[in-house]
Amino acid sequence: MDLYSVMCVSDRDRALRWYATFFGRAADEVIGEELLWQTGENAWIVVDDRDVRADRVGGAMITLGITDLDVFLARLSEHGIAYGSVETYSNGVRHVEVLDPDGNSLSLAQSPPAQ
């Protein structure tokens, strides 16, 4: 099964710059007017600013599992991308919310080290 999570945005150029900084690379694919970043073997984040999506701008909410939260956050800080406070849940998962310029939520979560 494949997953395509659409992030509806208001400004394609601004979103292209922001997401390239967030992921640390240019879009992996451009299909028509959609920009795609591959986040897993069969998982993609799709950035779309078409008028047909205007009612949904800023309404997306996803969580990405990552292996080194501190390194990721340091890179975001270096490039001026703000993020919320890092929380540690009772199960040891570390979690932080990052908002794109339109308010779409891209949370980052790191599982605790294996015992």
N, C-alpha and C positions, 0 to 999 in steps of 0.2 A: 504494500500500500504506500502511496506517495502522499505527502502533505505539502500544500501550498497555502501559506498564511499571508493574506493580503493586508498591507498597511496602506490605508487610503491617506493621501497627502494633498496639500493644497498647491504646492509649488515644486515641480519636477526637478529643477536645477538645484534648489536649496536641499531637497531631499537626497538627490544624488550625492552631493558633497557630504551631507551629514551621515548617510548610511555607509558611504565609502570610508569615512573616518571611523565610524562605529565598528565596522567589520575589519578595518585595516587593509582593505583592498577594493578595487573597482568591482562593479557588478559582474557576476560570473556569466550572466547572459542578459541580453536585451531582446525581448520578443515583442515586436510591435512597439507599443508605448509603455510596456511594463519593464521594470528593472528587477532582476532576480539575483539574490544571493543564496547560494547553497549552504545550508547549515548542518546537514547530515546527509547520509547516503541517499535518502529519498525525501529530504525535507528542504523546503525553499521558503524564503521570505520574499514576497512580491511587493514592490513599491509601485503604486498606481495613482496618478493624478487626474485621470479622465473625469469629465463632468458627470458621467453616469455614477461615479462614486462620491460625489460632493457631499451627500447627506451623511456619509460615514467617516468623513475626515476626522481624525483624532480619536476614533472610538475603538481602536484595536488594543488588545491586551494579550501578550504572549510571555512565556517564560522560556529562556534558553539555558540549558544545563551546560556549564563550562567546568574546566578542570583547574584553572588557576585564577580565581577571582581577583586577587591582589594585582597580578600582572595586567589583567584586562582593565581594571579601574585606573591603574597608573597610566596606561596608554590613553584612556579617555581624558584623564586630567591633563596630560601633556598637550592634548588637542582642544582643550576648552569645553569638553562635553561634561555637563553637570550630571550628578546623580544623587539619589537619596541616601539616607543612612543605611549602613550595612546592618542587617539583623541576623542574629544566630538563633535558629529555632531549637526547641528542646531535643530534636533528633540530630542536631549538629549541622544541619544544612545552613549555609550562609546565603543570604538573599539580599538583593538591592534592586530598586526600580530606577530605570533610566527612561526619560521621556524624550521623544523626538520633537522637532520644532512645532509639530501640530498637536502634541499631547498624546500620541500613541505610546503605550507602555510596553517597553521591552525589558522585562525583568531578567536578571541574571541569577542563577542559583548554582552553588557549588556543594556537592555532597561531601560529607566528612570523610577523612581517610578510612580505608578499609581496616577493620580490626584483625 
